[in-house]
């Protein structure tokens, strides 16, 4: 590896220039105004994959944004690794909280700053650059590789499963490698399970229009108060979800697994520092590492109703809406949870108002075999790259594409990441240590060689 480490060091400037070009493309998938930039980002990563030596590179069309595919398949008896990433990014808002322009990558105190440096342009670009390094030096890869870089991860990957099913033979692989997670401040990570996600929008309509609170207060119902009542019935102050059936089928975490997870427990002080919370809050009787990875959670993401401008407007609002989400764990299924939520809301909703609930696409949880050879090789490669044994973790978040690859292709994913806990994913001043970007290149090389 000494030759490769020297090669990476010598090409550091070229790597940063490539990443700077990539970051400069504002490929925001949540806003249709950026559609041309989505196409530009897909074209850019296609170009960079070809330059690295990947073959049959193409953009696979979907109903939404294209998925970029590339491969290097020259071994009949060797395994095939499928590298997954996404070229779309979160909106940069609020812009006034950025210390530098979000789409002009800057370097400060050893960190790269810009929208997408952590999530997920730098991580998946590091895999492309790792492939390039091996092909430059050896002209041949130790195993077969494929790439899928999608453009809708930040909006739920709705078209990704359909793309997989339509191209199942093309993308068939033995294991997937995903670097879209967050490592620990003191050690690398392998995330062997992810929670699923059920999002829903709860709407309450009590009146045909907003009315005067003096004329009608005490006579008609109040939409935001009804909404608040319904939300308050969903979860108690002990952190337990009160929707029936949610806890009936959960996978139990054994003592052995609890000991493994305990090694990745984030100190409460760090949680409070990162979030600004006064204290932690969650389901009684469980450690935070179990709460975020192996137990379901329910949250309000946003509420809208009535007048919120300057001064007062004494009205009774006619409507109120809340966007909510539930993170689900094995053995819950998204469709089952949707049914339970709908039934519960219908049962408790007052007759004075119209109450409705709508569900966009949801995703099931996923659990991987952490005792496989692919995982052992990844553990060793991570240890050699970062100098510390990786910690094993269940992830509180959801990556729909990872679940799709498990369900449709039947493969495990090595789910890791190079971003630190304070990386600011989805926030202003998103950052990634320069060293971690370069270590992503090193890790790619080490893992492919071990897998061979």
HUKAQUI-V97134 format. One line per field, one symbol per residue. psi: psi as a letter, one per 40 degrees, with the letter a starting at -180 (. if undefined). burial: # if it has 16 or more other ideal C-beta (glycine too) atoms within 10 Angstrom, else .. Layout:
psi: ???
burial: ???
This chain:
psi: edddddddddeddddddddddddehggheeheeedddddddddddddddddeeiifhihhiidbiihhiiihhehdeiihhhhiaheiiiieihdeeheihdfghihhfeihhiheddgfdddddddddddddddddeeiidiiiihhhifedefefdedddddddfdddehidiihhfeahiideiiihheiiiihhiihhhhhdieiiiheddehediihddddddddddedhieeehhehiededeihhhidddddddddehhiddddddddeidiihahieiiddddedeiiihihdihhiaheaiaihgihidiiihhiihhiihfiiddddddddddddddehieeihhihihahiiiiihiheeidddddddddddddeeihiiiihhdahgdddddddddefiihhhaieiidfdfheiifhihhdddddddddddddddddd.
burial: ...#...#..#...##.###.########....#..######.###.##..###..#.##.#.#########.....###############.....#...##.##....########################......#################.###.##......#.############..##############.######..##........#########.##..##...###.#..#......#...#..##..#.................##.....##########......#.........########.#######.###.###.###.##...#...#.#.#.#..#######.#...##.###.##..##...#######.#########.##.##########..###..#######.################.
